[in-house]
Amino acid sequence: MVQTERTLRKPRPLEEYEGLLASHQEEYERLSRMVDSILFLARTEQPQASLNQSWVNLSKLTEQLCEYFEGMAEEAQMALLNEVSLTSAQGVDAKQALTLVWADEDLLRRALANLLSNALRYGAKGQPIRLSSYHQSGKTVTQVSNQGPVIAEPQLAPLFERFYRCDPSRANPRQTGGLGLSIVRSIMQLHQGRAWVESENHGVRFMLVFPDQEPLVV
């Protein structure tokens, strides 16, 4: 607003007006994303919030996301590695069954896309980003790991809080204001699952956990 008021005080060259409009467009897009995120969070908190659930293959979904983010990863000089862990007694044919989760595919895609976008933004250049899926002890886990700055233990717990940034200096004006991880947590709560983060050995690992269960009635 201050920038606009200053510009309108007297006639300006056309280039200044064009620059102001471009700045407004960027800000409007950011605000639009933020409003969309806030509305999404509000909807997920409603008691009648519903899910369009089906059996989703995590391995296939993460493969699609890797293809989608491939261009961004190349620009950041990173490789996207999609892995599925099997025990020695399991063959390749077990890969699909081990990574099936009863979930809303669109919401799950959004949660994983947020984590991938976060990893690309803060991961170290030249280091890979790993997407890992596995089944263990009555739960299915998918995780996104990247090498980069270690996050101190006191800063891990509030990472999923709305508008929280552990390092405000890294804020990007094109972001939605610190709501991405809040959306991830809300999506997992809708699925009666869990989202958490660990930071060690020069890297960060975000994990989504789906308990084994029959289709939910929501």
C-alpha angles and dihedrals in degrees: 000000000000091000091051093047091051092049093050095052092086140000113288136193115272090249091063092053090048091050091050092051091050090051090049092050092053092048093047090052091051092048091047091054091047093050090048090052093048092049090048091052091048091052093049090055093058115106090230094052107140135205129212095217131187137147105289123194105224092196092055093043094051090048090056091049091050089055091049094050095039094102093050090047092053091051089052091046091241133132123222112220118193112197137177117195119221129179120240090258092057125082132208090268089067092060096090097045093048094057101043114121131180100238149127100269096206093051092044090051090052093050093050092044089055091052093047092048089050092050092049091049098050105022121108115263114252093023124108128247112221126208109194129183127185143151120234137161099345097320141086118223132194120182140184116211131183137172115241145097114349114242114226116244095246089055096052099073097056095044090099093049118108117269092001119144119178089204113029091185089070093056114132117210089220092061125096095248102268099311100116097089092041087059090050091053093047092051091051092048089053087055092048087245135117139245123199142155137224128191123197143123094032094306149081128234125194117194134196115197124198117189117222107258147141119264111295124239106219 
